[in-house]
Amino acid sequence: MSELTGKRLLVLGGSRISSEIVRKAQELGVYTIVTDWYNEDKSPAKKIADKAFMTSTSDIQAMLKLIKDEKVDGILTGFTDSTLPYYAQICKAAGLPCYGTIEQFEILTNKRVYKEICRDFGVPVVEEYNINEADLDKDIVNNIKYPVLVKPADNSGGRGVSICNNKEELHHGFNKALGFSESKEVIVERYIKGKEVTVFYTLQNGEIYLSALGNRHINSNQDKVIALPVAYTFPSINLNDYQKNIEPRVKKMFQSLGMKNGLVFMQCLIEDNECVVYDIGYRLTGSLEYKLLESICDYNPLEMLIRFALTGQMAEYSLNEKRVNPEWKRYGCNVSFLIKPGVIDKIYGMDEIVKIPGVIDAVLARTEGEEILESDKGTLKQIIMRVFATAASQEELERILDEIYSSLKVLSIDGDNMLLEGFDTKDLRGALI
């Protein structure tokens, strides 16, 4: 990685999870700069970066001055949709590599728009009701089939999403979603409760590779909010059906959008053994699946994005279908621990977890002293830690998961257990190839 040593990477946004970008870049010998308009308490990636600024990522002219003054070689953003359009605008104005275009990001961050494109290419998506704000007082809300899922067309992370069981709840959920939508667009979908999977793609120089298809295990352990992920397990039993029936259409869709490089994920519901898409992201994901890909498949998409930002190439080698094989040679899991609202006092067990044979990493999303608000319920802000592990057999993976779960303890300042019910390892049976 000597050709990256000393290059200067500007990271847009300093959330705790963006620390992952900073650390990996520093491992590669890269000088890191982080900017957003938050102080270090709300932007902890700034604490570990080589340099930090308070320049807003939406202030394009100020960003261009920072890039010039700091002799920036490349720019990258990570885990939220909201920064992507600014990322593309800044890169274009500065003449620096960007893995996507402004138009691609605009399409793939608007649920209403990309669902229409999915339909054009025969990619199954969840049906929706054509309801706008003016319809809330009309008969149409009496005639739809409840429950429905209501969400902003242009947000992520579970923000602004509600499950509505009647027209009164629809009113409340619609207004909540409006508050989280910059475009003031709201989607009302048929609510499907069942098994889920997430599909991951890596793109390089116009070649589209299916990296993984994992079970997205969710737990409905809270009332009146969407179920959140408690684990991802790989490779899913649904992989072969997806490759046969859906993947050719998805590749044609990506090609039609001119997508050349980067990462894509698609969250899907399983209905009648078919993957039905309900969310798409053209970016790094909070599930950090690149940790498993690096351990099992010997390539790291985060590292590839850093390299692209600094050189315009995703890697010094070309990927191929032998290397990027979604039918992994080992089983993998990503466990997400969820906590109740409250103030975190003590986190016990992390040191023990990382010593468990098979565990490759544990990443804190929250730290002691932080508060989870009631308004955070039903969003990914409830995740306190993610643990990544691999195993040679399903039985070994089940044992590792049981040991991970028995090791973690999180107490509030009132001495209460903050952990929500997690993943039932019995759900592994029949879920993996």
Residue pairs with C-beta under 8 A, 6 or more apart in sequence:
1 28
1 29
2 29
3 311
4 28
4 29
4 30
4 306
4 307
4 310
4 311
5 28
5 29
5 30
6 29
6 30
6 31
7 29
7 30
7 31
7 73
7 74
7 310
8 30
8 31
8 32
8 33
8 70
8 71
8 72
8 73
8 74
9 25
9 30
9 31
9 32
9 33
9 72
9 73
9 74
9 75
9 76
9 306
9 309
9 310
10 33
10 34
10 35
10 66
10 67
10 70
10 72
10 74
10 75
10 76
11 18
11 21
11 22
11 25
11 32
11 33
11 34
11 35
11 45
11 49
11 75
11 76
11 77
11 78
12 35
12 36
12 57
12 75
12 76
12 77
12 83
12 86
12 87
12 90
13 34
13 36
13 43
13 45
13 57
13 77
13 78
13 79
13 80
13 83
14 34
14 35
14 36
14 38
14 40
14 43
14 44
14 45
14 46
14 49
14 52
15 43
15 44
15 45
15 79
15 80
16 44
16 45
16 364
16 365
16 366
16 367
17 78
17 79
17 286
17 288
17 365
18 34
18 45
18 78
18 79
19 44
19 45
19 48
20 78
20 288
20 302
20 363
21 32
21 45
21 76
21 78
21 284
21 302
21 306
22 32
22 34
22 45
22 48
22 49
23 48
24 300
24 302
24 303
24 306
25 32
25 306
26 32
26 48
26 50
28 303
28 306
28 307
30 306
30 310
31 50
31 51
32 49
32 50
32 51
33 49
33 50
33 51
33 52
33 53
33 70
33 72
34 43
34 45
34 46
34 49
34 51
34 52
34 53
35 52
35 53
35 54
35 55
35 57
35 63
35 66
36 43
36 54
36 55
36 56
36 57
37 54
37 55
37 56
37 57
38 54
39 54
40 46
40 47
40 52
43 52
46 52
51 70
53 66
55 62
55 63
55 66
56 62
57 63
57 77
57 83
57 86
57 87
57 90
58 86
60 86
60 89
60 90
60 93
63 86
63 90
63 94
64 90
64 93
64 94
66 72
67 75
67 90
67 94
67 96
72 94
72 96
73 96
73 310
74 96
74 97
74 306
74 308
74 309
74 310
74 311
75 87
75 90
75 91
75 94
75 96
75 98
75 309
76 87
76 305
76 306
76 309
77 83
77 84
77 86
77 87
77 283
78 283
78 284
79 283
79 284
79 285
79 286
80 156
80 157
80 283
81 105
81 109
81 154
81 155
81 156
81 281
81 283
82 109
82 155
82 156
82 182
84 100
84 105
84 109
84 282
84 283
85 102
85 105
85 106
85 109
87 98
87 105
88 98
88 100
88 101
88 102
88 104
88 105
89 102
90 96
91 97
91 98
92 98
92 102
96 309
97 308
97 309
97 310
97 311
97 312
99 203
99 260
99 261
99 262
99 305
99 308
99 309
99 314
100 108
100 259
100 261
100 262
100 282
101 258
104 257
104 258
104 259
104 282
105 282
106 113
107 113
107 114
107 117
107 257
108 114
108 257
108 264
108 280
108 281
108 282
109 154
109 156
109 282
110 153
110 154
110 183
110 185
111 151
111 153
111 154
111 187
111 279
112 153
112 185
112 187
113 153
114 280
115 125
115 126
115 128
115 277
117 253
117 256
117 257
118 124
118 125
118 253
118 277
119 125
120 253
121 249
121 250
121 252
121 253
121 256
122 249
123 246
123 249
123 250
123 253
123 277
124 246
124 274
124 275
124 276
124 277
125 276
125 277
125 278
126 149
126 189
126 190
126 192
126 269
126 276
126 277
126 278
127 189
127 190
128 187
128 188
128 189
128 190
129 140
129 144
129 148
129 188
129 189
129 190
131 140
131 141
131 144
131 174
131 186
131 188
132 186
133 174
133 178
133 186
135 141
136 167
136 170
136 171
136 174
141 167
141 170
141 171
142 167
144 188
145 190
146 164
146 165
146 166
146 170
146 191
147 163
147 164
147 165
147 191
148 163
148 164
148 170
148 188
148 189
148 190
148 191
149 161
149 162
149 163
149 164
149 188
149 189
149 190
149 191
149 226
150 161
150 162
150 163
150 164
150 170
150 173
150 174
150 176
150 177
150 186
150 187
150 188
150 189
151 160
151 161
151 162
151 177
151 186
151 187
151 189
152 159
152 160
152 161
152 177
152 178
152 180
152 181
152 185
152 186
152 187
153 181
153 183
153 185
153 186
153 187
154 181
154 182
154 183
154 185
155 180
155 181
155 182
156 279
156 281
157 286
157 379
157 380
157 381
158 226
158 228
158 378
158 379
158 380
159 180
159 379
160 176
160 177
160 179
160 180
160 181
161 177
161 225
161 226
161 378
161 379
162 169
162 172
162 173
162 176
162 177
162 224
162 225
162 226
162 378
163 169
163 173
163 191
163 224
163 225
163 226
164 170
164 172
164 173
170 188
174 186
174 188
177 186
177 187
178 184
178 186
189 278
192 269
192 271
192 276
192 278
193 220
194 269
194 270
194 271
195 215
195 269
195 270
196 215
196 216
196 217
196 218
196 267
196 268
196 269
196 270
197 213
197 214
197 215
197 216
197 236
197 238
197 242
197 267
197 268
197 270
197 275
198 213
198 214
198 216
198 232
198 265
198 266
198 267
198 268
198 285
198 287
199 210
199 212
199 213
199 242
199 250
199 265
199 266
199 268
199 275
200 210
200 211
200 212
200 213
200 214
200 263
200 264
200 265
200 285
200 289
201 208
201 209
201 210
201 211
201 250
201 254
201 263
201 264
201 265
201 266
202 209
202 211
202 263
202 299
202 301
202 304
202 319
202 324
203 209
203 254
203 259
203 260
203 261
203 262
203 263
203 264
203 314
204 261
204 304
204 314
204 315
204 318
204 319
205 260
205 261
205 314
205 318
206 255
206 260
207 318
207 319
208 251
208 254
208 255
208 259
209 319
209 321
209 324
210 243
210 247
210 324
210 326
211 289
211 293
211 297
211 301
211 324
211 326
212 234
212 235
212 289
212 292
212 293
212 326
212 328
213 234
213 235
213 236
213 238
213 239
213 242
213 326
214 232
214 233
214 234
214 235
214 236
214 289
214 332
214 334
215 231
215 232
215 233
215 234
215 236
215 237
215 238
215 431
215 432
216 229
216 232
216 267
217 229
217 230
217 231
217 232
217 233
217 423
217 427
218 227
218 228
218 229
218 230
219 227
219 228
219 230
219 338
219 420
219 421
219 422
219 423
220 227
221 227
221 338
221 420
221 421
222 228
222 377
222 378
222 420
225 377
225 378
226 378
228 336
228 338
228 378
228 379
228 380
228 382
228 383
229 287
229 336
230 335
230 336
230 337
230 338
230 422
230 423
231 333
231 334
231 335
231 336
231 401
231 422
231 423
232 287
232 289
232 333
232 334
232 336
233 331
233 332
233 333
233 397
233 428
233 431
233 432
234 292
234 328
234 331
234 332
234 333
234 432
235 326
235 327
235 328
235 331
235 432
235 433
236 431
236 432
236 433
237 430
237 431
237 432
237 433
238 270
238 273
238 275
239 326
239 327
239 433
240 433
241 273
241 274
241 275
242 275
243 326
245 274
246 274
246 275
250 266
254 264
259 282
261 308
261 314
262 282
262 283
262 305
262 308
263 282
263 283
263 284
263 285
263 301
263 305
264 280
264 281
264 282
265 280
265 281
265 285
265 287
266 277
266 279
266 280
266 281
267 277
267 278
267 279
267 280
268 275
268 276
268 277
268 278
269 275
269 276
269 278
270 276
284 290
284 301
284 302
284 305
286 380
286 383
287 334
287 336
287 386
288 334
288 363
288 386
288 388
289 334
290 300
290 301
290 302
290 303
291 334
291 360
291 361
291 388
292 332
292 334
292 360
292 388
292 390
293 299
293 300
293 301
294 300
294 303
295 332
295 360
295 388
295 390
296 328
296 329
296 330
296 332
296 390
297 323
297 324
297 325
297 328
297 329
298 323
299 315
299 319
299 323
299 324
304 314
304 315
305 314
307 313
307 314
307 315
307 316
308 314
327 433
330 390
330 391
330 392
331 390
331 391
331 392
331 393
331 394
331 396
331 397
331 432
332 388
332 389
332 390
332 391
333 388
333 389
333 390
333 391
333 397
333 400
333 401
334 386
334 387
334 388
335 386
335 387
335 388
335 389
335 401
335 404
335 405
335 422
335 423
336 383
336 385
336 386
337 383
337 384
337 385
337 386
337 387
337 408
337 410
337 419
337 422
338 382
338 383
338 384
338 419
338 420
338 422
339 366
339 372
339 382
339 384
339 410
339 418
339 419
339 420
340 372
340 382
340 412
340 416
340 418
340 419
340 420
341 371
341 372
341 373
341 374
341 376
341 377
342 371
342 372
342 412
342 413
342 414
342 416
342 418
343 369
343 370
343 371
343 372
343 412
343 413
344 366
344 367
344 368
344 369
344 370
344 371
344 372
344 384
344 410
344 411
344 412
344 413
344 418
345 368
345 411
345 412
345 413
345 415
346 368
346 409
346 410
346 411
347 364
347 367
347 368
347 384
347 385
347 408
347 409
347 410
348 408
348 409
348 410
348 411
349 407
349 408
349 409
350 362
350 364
350 385
350 408
352 407
353 359
353 362
353 387
353 404
353 407
353 408
354 361
354 362
356 389
356 400
356 403
356 404
356 407
357 400
358 389
358 390
358 391
358 396
358 397
358 400
359 387
359 388
359 389
359 400
359 404
360 388
360 389
360 390
361 387
361 388
362 385
362 386
362 387
362 388
363 385
363 386
363 387
363 388
364 384
364 385
365 383
365 384
365 385
365 386
366 372
366 383
366 384
366 385
372 381
372 382
372 418
373 381
376 382
382 420
384 410
384 418
385 408
387 404
389 397
389 400
389 401
389 404
390 397
391 397
391 399
391 400
394 428
394 429
394 432
397 428
397 432
398 425
398 428
401 423
401 425
401 428
402 425
405 422
405 423
405 425
408 419
409 417
409 419
410 417
410 418
410 419
411 417
411 418
412 418
